[in-house]
Amino acid sequence: MKFRKHMMTGISYMIPIIVAGGLCMALARILGVVMGLTPEQIVAIGSDEGSFLWMINRIGGLAMTLVVPVLSGFIAYSIADRPGIGPGLVLGLVANEVKTGFLGGLVAAFLVGYFILFLKKHMKVPKSMQGLVPILFIPFISTLVVSMAMFLILGKPIAWVMETFTGMLVNMQNGGAKFGLGALIGGMLGFDLGGPMGKTASAFCNALLAEGIYGPSAAKIVSGMTPAIGIAVAVLVGGKKRWSIAERETAKTALPLGFCFITEGVIPFAAADPIRVIVSTMIGSAVAGGLTQVWGVECMVPHGGIFVVPIMTNPFGFLAALTIGSLITFVLFFILKFRKKAESGVSDVEDSTELDSLDLNF
C-alpha cells in the first residue's frame, strides 16, 4: 500500500532524530541524578539557562523540533521525489507553528507531495523556462499554497483533534485505563510480530513520543521484546526430545534479537504454528505493555531494546514487566506446544529460514 510506504519512509528518517534528541534529554536527567540534584531541580533543568545540563537538554530539545519537519520532508520526498523535500520540510515547520504536531505534519506532507505531482503533470511553461520548474516554480507554488491552506483552513481543526487526542491519552495514563492502553499496544505488537498491525502501533507510539508523551514508547519496546524472548526460552528449555535441531538453532538466534527489540526472530515459529504462537505472544505482550503503564515506566527514545533501559523512568519496573511478559509467553507456549518430535523427524522450522533481512520495529 502506497500510503504505508510513504509514511514509513518519513518515519524511518524521523527515528534517528528522536533517538538523538531523546538520548540527549535523558542524559541531562541521568547526569542530574549522578550530581545529586533533587527531583525538583532535575525537572527545572530546562529553565537553568547556561548550565552544562541545560546545554545538553537544549540540544535534545532542538533535535526534537526537527522531528515533524523531517517526517514531512521525507514523506513528501517519497511521494514526489527530490522536489518534495524542501516544501515538505517547510510544511513540517508550519505544522509546528500552528500546533498540529505529528498529525498535521503527516497531513501536510501528503497534501504537498501530491500537489507537487499535480504540478509536475499539468504545469505548462515555455521550453526556455522548463529548467526552472523543479527548482523555482514547483517549490514556491507548492509551499505557498499548501502552507496557506494549513494556516487558513486545516490548522485549527487538526490542532483541535491533536489536543483532544493528547488529553484523552494523558487522562488514560493518569486514570484507571492506563493498563488498557499499554495492553492494547502490546496486543497489537504481539499479534503479527512486526507486521502491519505492529507497525501501526509503533507509528502511534512514535507520534506520541514526538508530542512529549513517553509512556507508550516503553509499552511498545517491552511488547516487542517479550515474544522472541518467551518463545526462544520455551524452545531452549524444552530440550532435544521436544524440539528439533533447526528449531533450537532458530531459538538461539531469536533470543538475542528479542533483547534488541527485534520481534521478527520469532516469525519462523509463528509461520509453523500460528495459533499457539500468536495466543502466547499476544497475551504475554499485552500484560507486559499494560504493566509498564501501571508502573509509570517512560522511555524517551523509540528503539534500543535492553540497551536503553538505564535511561527509562523506573527501569526496574520495565525489567519486571519484561520478565513477567516473557514468562507468560514462555509458559503458555510451552504448555500449548505439546507435540513431541524426534531428532530425525520433520521440523516445523526449516533450516533455510533467513533472519538476515528482518525489519526493525520502528
N, C-alpha and C positions, 0 to 999 in steps of 0.2 A: 504494500500500500504506500503510495507516494507521500501521503501526509505524514505517516510514521517515519519514513526515510528522511524527509526534510527535518522533522522535529528532532530525530536522533542525531542528525548531523550537527544541528545547533547545540544540542546538549553535550555532545562529545567534545566540542570546542569550549563549552562553558565550564565543564568539570574541572580542568586544571586551574581555572581562575578561582573557583570556590575552594579548591584544595589549598592553594597558596594563601588566599585570604583567611580562610578558616583556621589554618595552622598558625598563621602569624597572630591572630587574635587569641587563639588558645594558648600559644606560647607566652604571650604577655600575662595571662592569668596564672599559668603554671609558675612563671618566674615570680609573680607576686606572692604566691603561696610559699615558694622557697625563701623569699626575702622576709617572710614573717608578717606580711600585710594582713590586716583584718579583712573579713568578707566585705565590709562597707568600703574599705579602701580599694579593694580589687574591683568592685563594681564601679568605683569612681575613676578608674584608670583613664577612661576616655576623656575626662574633663581636666586631668592634670597635665595641661599643655606644656611641652618642652622636656618632660621627663623621659628617661630611657624607655620605660614601659609604655608610655604614651606613644612614642615613635613607632614601636613595634605594633602596637594596637592600631595606630593610624595607618600603617602600611596595609594591614589586613582590611581595614575599613575602606581604604581607597580601592583595593583589589575587588572588594565586594560591589563597589559602584559600577564595575565593568561587567558584572555578570549578565545583566539584561541586554546591554548593547552588544556583547559578544554573541549571546544567544540569537538576537535578532539579526545581526550581521551575517551569521553563517547559515541561518535558515534561509535568508534571502539569497545567499550565495548558492545554496543547494538548489534553489528554485530557478534562479536567473543567471547563474554563473557569476563571473567577476563583477559585472556591472551592478550586482545586487549588494556587494559588500558595503560600500560607502553609504548608500541610502539606508541599508539595514542597521548599520551602526548608529546613524543619526536618529532613526526611529526608535532605537532602544533607549537613547538619551531622552527622547521626547516622552517615552513611556515612563521613565523615571520622573520626569518633570511633572507629569500630570498624575503621578502616584498610582499608576495602573499595575506596576510591578511586572512579575513574570507573565501573567496572563496578557497584559497589554503589549508586552514585547512580542509575545507569540502571535497575537492578532495582527499587530503592525507588520511583523516580518512577512507573514503570508500575504497581506494586502500589498505591500510594496514589491514583493517578489513577483506576484502575478501581474501587478500593474506594469512592471518592467517588461515582462513577456509580452503584454499587450502593446506596449510602446514599440518594442522591437519589431513586432509583426506589422503594425499599422502606421508607424510614423514615416512619412514621406518627406524627404528633403532633396535638394539638388545634389547631383553627383559630387560637386565641388565641396559639399559640406558633410558628406557621409562619414568622413573620418571623425567628425566632431560628435556624432550621435552617441557613441558609448562613453565618451569622456566629458561631454558637456551637457547635451540636451537631456539624455536619459537620467543621469544623476540629479540634475537640477529640477526637472519637472516631477520626477517620482518623489523626491524628498519633499518638495514644497507641497504637492497635492496631498500625499498621504499624511504628512505632518499636520497640515491644516485640518484634515478630517479627524485626526486624533484630538487636536485641541478643541475643535468646534462641535464635533458630533459624538465620537466614540469614547473620549477620555472619561467623562463623568460617569456614564453607565458602567464601564469596565471597572473604574475605581470603586464604585459602589459595590459591585459584585465581589471584588477582592477584599474590601473592608468587611463585608458581611461574612464571607467565607473564612477569613482570618479570625474574626471574632468568634465564629462558631467553633473553630478548632481550638482556640485558646480556652473557651468555655468547656470543651470536651476534656482538654488536658487538666483543667482545674477542678472538674467535677467527677461524677461517678462513671462517666462514659470513657474515661481515659484508657481503661483496659480494652474496651471495644475498638477504639481507634487503632491501637497497636496490634490487636488480634486481626483486624481486617487487613492491615498492611502485611502482617505475617502470613495470613492465609493465602493472599494473592501471590506472594513470593514463593510460598511452599507448594502452590498448586501446579504451576507449569515450569518451575525450576529454571528461571532465566528467560522464559518465553515472553510472548506479548503481554500477558497479564502482569507478570513480574516487572516487565519494563514500564508498564503503565504506573504501577505502584511506585517504582523507583523515580519516575519523572515527577510524580506527585510530591514525593518527599524532597526531591531536589528543588522543586518550585517553592516549597515551604522554607527550605534552607535559605534560598535567596531572599525570602521575606523575613529572615531572622527567627524562624520557628525551628528549633533544633531537635526536639524530641522525636518526631517521626523518622529522622535520619538514623537515630540509634535503633529504632524498631526495624528499619529496613536492613541495617547491617547485620543485626543478630539473626533476623529471619532468613537472610541469605546464607548464613554460616551453618545453622543447625542441620539442614537437610543432608549435606555432604558429610558432616562430622558424625551425625547419628547413624546414617546408613553404613558408612565406612567402618565404624566401630562394631556394628552388628555383624558385618561380614567377617571382620578380622577376629572377633571373639568367637564366632561360630565354629571356626576350625575347618580342617580338611574334609571331615566327613559331611559337613553341611554345605560347603561351598567349593566350587571348582577352582582350579589354579587361575584361570582367566579372571574370575570374579574377585579373588583375593588380590591379584595384581592391580586390577582396576580400583579396588578399595584403597590400596596403598597410595595410588595417585590422587584419589578423590579427597583423602583426609587432609593433606596439606593445602589443597585447593580450597577446601572448606574454611580453614583457618584464615585464608587470604581473601575470604568473601567472594569466592568463585563457585557458585552453586552448580554450574553445569557439569561438574565432575560426577554427579550422581545420575546424570541422564541415561547412561548405559543400563543402569538398574531399573529406571523408570520405563525405558523402552521395552525391557524384557518382562516386567511385571508391573504395569502402570497402576492398577487399583491398590495393591498393597503398599507400594512405594508412596503414592500420592496421599493416601489416607494418613500414613505415618508422618510424612513431611509437612502436610498441611496442619495437622494438629500440633506437632512439635513447634513449628514456626509461629503459629498463632499464639500459643501460650508464651513463647519467648518474647514475641513482639509486644504482647499485652503487658507482660511483667516489666519490661523496660519503661513503659509509660507510667505504670503504677508506682514504680520506684524512682521516678524522676530522672531517668538517665537521658542525657542530651549529648549530641555529637555535632560539632561544628563543621565537619567535613563529610563528603558523600561516599567515601570509599576508604579502603585501607585494612579492613578486617581487624585481626588481633593487634596489628601494629599501631592502630590509633586509639586503642583502649585507654592508654595513660592520659590522653588529653580530653577524655569524656568527663562530664559531671557524673559522679557516682560510678566510677569504673568497676567497683566491686559488685554493684547492682547489675551491671552489664554482664560481668562474668558469671554471676549467679543465674541470670536469665538464660545465658548461653548454655550453661551446664544443664539446667532443668529442661530446656527445649530439646537439646541434643539427647538427653537421657530418655525423654518421652518418645522421640523419634526412634531411638535405638530399641527400646522395649517393645513398642508397637510393631516395628518391622520384624524384630527377632521372633515375636510370638506369631505374627501373621504368616511369615515365610516359613512354613512348617515342612515343606518338601525337602527331603534329603537327596543329594546327588553324589554318586560315586566319583572318584577322581577321574576315571576314564569315561564318564558319562558325558552327555551333551550339555554344554554350558549355555545358560541364558544370556551370558555376556560374551560376545565374540572377542577373540584375541586381537582382531584388527581394529577394535574401537579406537578412534583417534580423539585425543583430548588436546591436541596442539592448537586447534582453531577455536577454542572456547571464547565466547564473548563475555566481557566483564559485566557485572550487574550495575551499570551506571543508572 
